[in-house]
Amino acid sequence: MSTVGSLVLGHVIEEVLDPFTPATPLRITYNNRLLLAGVELKPSAVANKPRVDVGGNDLRVFYTLVLVDPDAPSPSNPSLREYLHWMVIDIPGTTGASFGQELVVYERPEPRIGIHRMVFVLFQQLGKGTVFAPEVRHNFNCRSFAHQYNLDTVAATYFNCQREAGSGGRRFGPRTS
């Protein structure tokens, strides 16, 4: 299944992002293990920030990476949606997050209730120095953020995370209006 298909299946497209066409390769690895869309990772596996490689073919094109939790503090009551766990701006194309500027320090995901989707979104910026940090981490909104700074969504992926002793999978039923 394609990454976009996984984002649709996991309701990331709809709840966090509008439909988009992937335009830039995004490779994320935690502890030298490639992140595949929709995989489940425990908090111990994501304790340290991942290595993030951004594709593209031009060092003069800059990107912003965010990691959000649309299920905070719990999937049944996401009142802090979308909780911002990490933000790196000014990442030059063909490099990685380590070449950008970390505006919001990585905060390890530690869900206490239920299974949380942890969503990485890569935005293309208009230019270097055109994106700024929000005042708070809670109730971040990827759509509003993109609109505010004229950002284009060029890649996204997600993983599921639940407390260390948790078990079971995320279930999506039919949507009710």
Buried (B, 14 or more C-beta within 10 A) or exposed (E): EEBBEBBBBBBBBEBBBEEBEBEBEBBBEBEEEEBEBBBBBBBEBBEEBBBBBBBBEEEEBBBBBBBBBBBBBBBEEBEBBBBBBBBBBBBBBBBBBEBBBBBBEBBBBBBEBBBBBBBBBBBBBEEBEBBEEBEEBBBBBBEEBBEEBEBBBBBBBBBBBBBEEBEEEBEEEEEEE
